[in-house]
Amino acid sequence: MANDAWDSGRAYEQYVGRWSRMVAGQFLDWLQPATQLAWTDIGCGTGALTSAILAACHPRSVRGVDASEDFVAQARQRVVDRRVHFEVGDASHLPWEAATFDVAVSGLVLNFVPDPVVMVREMNRVTRREGTVAVYVWDYAEGMQMLRHFWDAAAAVQPDAARLDEATRFPVCRAEPLRAVFESAALTSIQVRAIEVPTVFGDFDDFWRPFLGKTGPAPAYLASLDDATRERVRQQLESRLAPQDGGRIELTARAWAAKGVVA
């Protein structure tokens, strides 16, 4: 069983949180919500999606929940707004009564829960009739290039690393499986789309450093290696990337997003 080590909010922000913030803007544009709605952000992490909701959607309130105490603490520090409340809790057993919110959203969390259908059913339960339930997850198989490069390099050094690759572990992170989860959760008017954002690194060190933070599947795997094997992965990864003039590494990150309406 993989140890995904979601312990450090700061490390997560440098690892993928900064790219999640870019996806969040396009995700919310796609939802086209009305203003003054009650929102919940499931698996709120360090507050990336909540911050985007406050900036773009003029909500009445936002309740964020995450299983990590450190992430919740970071979110409270980063997002200071009287309309927002963050708490520690389980995405598969939400601490609210039925029909509490107008919109329930989640960014980059669905694939990490034991049963994605249970989580989306919970989001459905706490959302009012004709409200919106929506999520996004990384396209680990192809479109999240920084992770695709990493796992391909790791498997070249240690073939057994392939079993830890999120593309293998999380088949829900594709268009049709994601749609199937929403259908199983009894949502209607379901739509699925890809969202793509640029991920630009100043040089290879800028790319590599976040993988040393021990937070997330790839950094946790890297932290488990001895120094010599870790260095071999680094060298293999550096050889696979194609820096631009000045050493910049220009990649893209694709997420799959799904939304549905509560019946």
Protein Blocks (a to p, Z undefined) as FASTA:
>chain_A
ZZehpabfklmmmmmmmmmmmmmmmmmmmnopaehiacddehklnolmmmmmmmmnopab
dcdddfblklmmmmmmmmgcfkbccddddfklccbdehkbfbdcdehklmmpmblmlmmm
mmmmmpcehiacddddddfklmmmmlmmmmmmmmmmmmmlmmmpmklmmmmlcfklmmmm
mmmnopahiacdddddddddfblmlmmmmmmnopajklmmmmmpcfklmmmmmmmmmmmp
ccdehhiacddddddddddddZZ
